[in-house]
Structures are given as C-alpha cells and as structure tokens.
Amino acid sequence: MKLLAASSLCALALAASGCGLKGPLYLPEKTGEVVVRPAPGTTPPATPAEPPPESTATPAPPPPQAPPTGPGARG
C-alpha cells in the first residue's frame, strides 16, 4: 500500500510539473490596437481573374408524364 501511495504521489508531482507556461508572468501594455489574425490552415477563397463563360446551352425540356392508370383513370 505504501508503494502504491508513493508511486501515485510521484506520478502526480511529475504530471503537475510539466503543465503551465515557463518564465515570468506579466501583463502586456494596453496599446488600444487589436490585431486579428486568421486561424492557421484557413485561407480565404481565391477570386478568379475572369468570370466563367456563360453557357449558351438551353435547359433540357421536362420528361413527359405517364398517363394515369388505375380504376379511376379516364381514357
């Protein structure tokens, strides 16, 4: 039981010593200027130099509908 407690205490001390920032802590001076930077890995979409050419093709006509079938169908 003493070995378990001692090893747990050592593991906890080792884990706690590895977290946080190193060096002196300080508050930055207030300059009133806010700098906004995009997140890494995100780039704005590139705008094309020329607009894509408009197609001259006409849309296809809708497909013909099948005639109604069943007991109430006329025909």
URDA-V995000 format. One record per residue. N is the residue number from 0. RES is the residue in one letter. PHI is phi in degrees with one decimal (* if undefined). PSI is psi as a letter, one per 20 degrees, with the letter a starting at -180 (none if undefined). NEAR is the number of other C-alpha atoms within 10 Angstrom. Layout:
n->N res->RES phi->PHI psi->PSI near->NEAR
n->N res->RES phi->PHI psi->PSI near->NEAR
This chain:
n->0 res->M phi->* psi->h near->6
n->1 res->K phi->-65.4 psi->h near->7
n->2 res->L phi->-66.0 psi->g near->8
n->3 res->L phi->-64.9 psi->g near->9
n->4 res->A phi->-65.8 psi->g near->10
n->5 res->A phi->-66.9 psi->g near->11
n->6 res->S phi->-69.9 psi->h near->12
n->7 res->S phi->-65.6 psi->g near->12
n->8 res->L phi->-65.1 psi->g near->12
n->9 res->C phi->-65.7 psi->g near->12
n->10 res->A phi->-65.3 psi->g near->12
n->11 res->L phi->-65.9 psi->g near->11
n->12 res->A phi->-64.8 psi->h near->11
n->13 res->L phi->-65.9 psi->g near->11
n->14 res->A phi->-67.8 psi->h near->10
n->15 res->A phi->-71.4 psi->h near->10
n->16 res->S phi->-76.6 psi->i near->9
n->17 res->G phi->-92.3 psi->i near->9
n->18 res->C phi->-105.2 psi->q near->8
n->19 res->G phi->94.5 psi->r near->7
n->20 res->L phi->-89.4 psi->q near->7
n->21 res->K phi->-95.3 psi->q near->7
n->22 res->G phi->100.0 psi->r near->6
n->23 res->P phi->-72.7 psi->q near->5
n->24 res->L phi->-94.4 psi->q near->7
n->25 res->Y phi->-151.8 psi->r near->6
n->26 res->L phi->-100.0 psi->p near->5
n->27 res->P phi->-69.1 psi->q near->6
n->28 res->E phi->-70.8 psi->q near->6
n->29 res->K phi->-83.6 psi->o near->7
n->30 res->T phi->-102.4 psi->i near->6
n->31 res->G phi->82.6 psi->i near->6
n->32 res->E phi->-102.5 psi->p near->6
n->33 res->V phi->-110.0 psi->p near->7
n->34 res->V phi->-106.8 psi->p near->5
n->35 res->V phi->-112.1 psi->p near->6
n->36 res->R phi->-120.5 psi->q near->6
n->37 res->P phi->-69.1 psi->q near->8
n->38 res->A phi->-63.5 psi->q near->7
n->39 res->P phi->-63.8 psi->q near->6
n->40 res->G phi->90.6 psi->i near->5
n->41 res->T phi->-110.9 psi->p near->7
n->42 res->T phi->-126.6 psi->q near->8
n->43 res->P phi->-66.9 psi->q near->6
n->44 res->P phi->-64.2 psi->q near->6
n->45 res->A phi->-73.9 psi->p near->6
n->46 res->T phi->-86.9 psi->p near->7
n->47 res->P phi->-69.2 psi->q near->7
n->48 res->A phi->-68.2 psi->h near->6
n->49 res->E phi->-126.6 psi->q near->6
n->50 res->P phi->-68.7 psi->q near->7
n->51 res->P phi->-64.8 psi->q near->7
n->52 res->P phi->-65.9 psi->q near->6
n->53 res->E phi->-75.0 psi->p near->6
n->54 res->S phi->-79.8 psi->q near->6
n->55 res->T phi->-98.4 psi->j near->6
n->56 res->A phi->-73.5 psi->q near->6
n->57 res->T phi->-89.1 psi->q near->6
n->58 res->P phi->-66.9 psi->q near->6
n->59 res->A phi->-69.9 psi->q near->6
n->60 res->P phi->-67.6 psi->q near->6
n->61 res->P phi->-66.1 psi->q near->6
n->62 res->P phi->-68.0 psi->q near->6
n->63 res->P phi->-66.2 psi->q near->6
n->64 res->Q phi->-87.6 psi->q near->6
n->65 res->A phi->-74.0 psi->q near->6
n->66 res->P phi->-66.3 psi->q near->8
n->67 res->P phi->-63.1 psi->q near->10
n->68 res->T phi->-128.9 psi->q near->9
n->69 res->G phi->125.9 psi->a near->6
n->70 res->P phi->-67.9 psi->h near->6
n->71 res->G phi->-96.1 psi->j near->7
n->72 res->A phi->-78.8 psi->p near->8
n->73 res->R phi->-89.7 psi->q near->8
n->74 res->G phi->146.5 psi->none near->6
